[in-house]
Amino acid sequence: MNITETVMDVLEKHARFAYLCNGDELSEKIKDKRVYLSGPITGVKNYKGLFIFANYLVRMCDARQVFDPASQIPDSLDYGQAMKRCVRALTDFDAIVMMPDWNVSQGSKIEHEVAKACGMDVIYLASYPVVVDRYNFMKRELTRLL
């Protein structure tokens, strides 16, 4: 198994653990919804892995569709161009999942305000201690592994 496969396997296993601990409560809020993921990207090392973790978790909760800006917005765009695409995409979803540390990100703060203004469901992963623990663990491990 190469390093990419190992990392993906670790991310999925930790998302599964978080789901086993908090999945019932999260599923009530996420099931059958189109979900937009929001979290810090600018200046965050290995942010794509953290979004993959959140994506795995949200999919386990039976989201109908997941928008992951870390994988769906090209890295080649500047901040303004990326935010235009993100805000445009956000308005097509039913709910927004705020990843831990979202409140330190200017982009996530904007997405949060847009979601609230549009009456979308807002789900805070930081409300689930096991999810936060696994997220923080993955943040450390991604730095170690990559």
N, C-alpha and C positions, 0 to 999 in steps of 0.2 A: 504494500500500500504506500503510495507517495504522500508527501506532506499535505497536499491539497485534499486528498481523500481522507487522510487522518483528521484534519481540521474539520471537514464537513461532518464526519462521523461523530466527533466530540461535540460539535455544536448541536447536532440532532439529539444525541443522548442527553445532554443537559437541558435542552428544550423539553424533551420527553419527561424528564424528572420534574421540571417545573410544572408541566401539564398534569402529571399525576398528583401533585400537591395542590394545585389551584385550578385545575381544568374545569371542574364542574361550575364553579362560580364564574370563571372567565367565559366558558361556553354559553352560559345564559345571556351574556352581553354581546357575544360575537357570532353565534351560530346563525348561518344563512344571511349574514350581512356582507356587504362589500366594504372592505376595511382598508384604510390608508394608514401606513406606518409613519410615525414622525419621531425623529430623534436627531441628536447632534451628528453632523457630518464634518463641517469645516474644522480643521485642526485636530480631528480625532483619528489617532492611528488605528488602523484595522477596523474602521467603522463598518465596512461591508460585512465582516463576520458578525458583528453585533446585530446588524439588520437581518442577516440570515437566521440567527438565533430567534429573533422576534418573529420572523416570517414562519419558521417551523412551528413555533408555539401557537401563533394565530391560526395557522392551517389545521393544527390538531384540534382546535376549538370549532372546527367546521365552518370557517368563514367561506362565503360563496366565492369571493374574489379578494385578492390581496394586492395592493399597490406598494411596492418597495422602491422608494426613490433612489436608494443606494445602488440598485441594480438596473433601474429603468430610466434614469436620467444620465446622459453621457457625462463622463468626467471632463470632457473637453469644453463644456459650457462654463462661462463665468458665473459668478454668484447670482447676478440679476437675471440672466437667462434661465438658470436652473430654477430660481424661485418662481418665475413666470410659469414655467411648465408645471412645477409642483402645485401651485395655487390653482391653476387651471384643472389639473387632474383631481385635486382634492374635492372639488365641488361635485364630482361625479360619484362620490362614495357616500355610504350611509353612516359610517362611523370612523373615528380616528383613534388609533392606539398610540398613546404617548409613552415612548420608551423612557426608562430611567435616565435622568440627567437632561431631559428635554428642555428644562427651564434655563439651562445655560447656553442654549442655542437660539440666536436671533431668528433663524429660519423656522425653527419649531415653535417659537412664541408666535410668530406670524400665522403659521398653520393652525395653531390652537385657537387664536382669535377668529380666524376665518371659519373654522369648524363651529365654534360657538355661535357666531353670527348667523350661520346657515342652519342652526338647530340640529346639528349632527350629534350623535351619541359620542361622548368623549370617555375613553377608557384609559386609566392611568396604571401602567404596569408597576409603578412604584408603590401602589397600594397592596402589593402581594410580596411579602418578605422573601419567600423562597424564589420567586422570579428575580427579584433584585439581587439576591445572593448569587444565583446562577449567572445572571448578567455580569455582575462584577467579577465573578470567577473567570468567566469567558474573556472579559476585558484583559485581565492579567495573563491568562493562558495564551491568548492570541499574541500578546506582546512577547511572551517567552518563546512560542513556537515559530513565529514569523520574523 
